Amino acid sequence: MKKSLIVILVIVGIVLLLVLSLSGRYNKLVTQEETVTAAWSQVENVYQRRADLIPNLVNTVKGYADFEKGTLTAVIEARAKATSTTIDPGNLSEASLEQFQQAQQGLGSALSRLMVVIERYPDLKANQNFLDLQAQLEGTENRIAVERRAFNETAQAYNTTIRRFPDNIIAGLFGFDKKAYFKSDTGAENAPEVNFEMN
């Protein structure tokens, strides 16, 4: 009788330890996945900050410069496309992240063209409101780079965890999928060419 009670207690103890270990690993995966989601929210936050600054920049430029409206229209359209492209943090796939990056890259290109056009307007370049907006945009671009790097770091930690044994078993059982990374834009390894000529 005593022997069978000891065997039962040992079995219950082993099962309890196994359950505690599995629940701890599962909770770790949930925490890391939520960290990736939070990091993605920060990425979206800084991109939204840039999108919010653009109407002010465009209106300031309109007030000072009388030039081809195509440049301003391109910025406004690129902003609309960039703000309409969203990603569900639970589905951070390579394809969805690439689509998001392309829309944001289009907006960045339109802003670059606008800045080149602005070089022709010395009064605008000296205007304090414009200088403040330009500084805010530059700061936002830096924030975007920082948040993208932070997102990639959290995604890497999460992706590494779900591939390691025994976490990979738990990840497979509960559907924890790999998260995509931000990648540098095509041609980012080349230095940008500054050209003040308008086409």
ChimeraX attribute file (.defattr): number of C-alpha atoms within 10 A of each C-alpha:
attribute: neighborCount
match mode: 1-to-1
recipient: residues
	/A:1	5
	/A:2	7
	/A:3	8
	/A:4	9
	/A:5	10
	/A:6	11
	/A:7	11
	/A:8	12
	/A:9	12
	/A:10	12
	/A:11	12
	/A:12	12
	/A:13	12
	/A:14	12
	/A:15	12
	/A:16	12
	/A:17	12
	/A:18	12
	/A:19	12
	/A:20	12
	/A:21	12
	/A:22	15
	/A:23	13
	/A:24	12
	/A:25	17
	/A:26	17
	/A:27	12
	/A:28	15
	/A:29	22
	/A:30	15
	/A:31	13
	/A:32	19
	/A:33	23
	/A:34	16
	/A:35	17
	/A:36	26
	/A:37	21
	/A:38	15
	/A:39	22
	/A:40	22
	/A:41	15
	/A:42	19
	/A:43	20
	/A:44	18
	/A:45	15
	/A:46	21
	/A:47	19
	/A:48	16
	/A:49	16
	/A:50	22
	/A:51	21
	/A:52	13
	/A:53	15
	/A:54	20
	/A:55	15
	/A:56	14
	/A:57	21
	/A:58	18
	/A:59	13
	/A:60	16
	/A:61	21
	/A:62	14
	/A:63	10
	/A:64	16
	/A:65	17
	/A:66	9
	/A:67	14
	/A:68	9
	/A:69	10
	/A:70	10
	/A:71	17
	/A:72	22
	/A:73	13
	/A:74	18
	/A:75	23
	/A:76	19
	/A:77	15
	/A:78	22
	/A:79	24
	/A:80	14
	/A:81	17
	/A:82	23
	/A:83	18
	/A:84	11
	/A:85	15
	/A:86	14
	/A:87	15
	/A:88	11
	/A:89	16
	/A:90	13
	/A:91	15
	/A:92	20
	/A:93	16
	/A:94	15
	/A:95	11
	/A:96	16
	/A:97	20
	/A:98	17
	/A:99	15
	/A:100	19
	/A:101	18
	/A:102	16
	/A:103	19
	/A:104	20
	/A:105	15
	/A:106	18
	/A:107	25
	/A:108	18
	/A:109	14
	/A:110	20
	/A:111	23
	/A:112	14
	/A:113	18
	/A:114	19
	/A:115	16
	/A:116	14
	/A:117	19
	/A:118	18
	/A:119	12
	/A:120	14
	/A:121	14
	/A:122	11
	/A:123	12
	/A:124	19
	/A:125	17
	/A:126	10
	/A:127	12
	/A:128	10
	/A:129	14
	/A:130	20
	/A:131	14
	/A:132	12
	/A:133	16
	/A:134	17
	/A:135	12
	/A:136	15
	/A:137	19
	/A:138	13
	/A:139	13
	/A:140	19
	/A:141	17
	/A:142	13
	/A:143	19
	/A:144	20
	/A:145	13
	/A:146	15
	/A:147	21
	/A:148	21
	/A:149	17
	/A:150	17
	/A:151	24
	/A:152	20
	/A:153	15
	/A:154	23
	/A:155	25
	/A:156	16
	/A:157	15
	/A:158	24
	/A:159	21
	/A:160	13
	/A:161	19
	/A:162	20
	/A:163	15
	/A:164	11
	/A:165	10
	/A:166	12
	/A:167	18
	/A:168	17
	/A:169	14
	/A:170	17
	/A:171	21
	/A:172	12
	/A:173	9
	/A:174	11
	/A:175	9
	/A:176	19
	/A:177	17
	/A:178	20
	/A:179	21
	/A:180	19
	/A:181	19
	/A:182	15
	/A:183	14
	/A:184	9
	/A:185	11
	/A:186	7
	/A:187	8
	/A:188	9
	/A:189	8
	/A:190	7
	/A:191	7
	/A:192	8
	/A:193	6
	/A:194	8
	/A:195	8
	/A:196	13
	/A:197	8
	/A:198	7
	/A:199	3
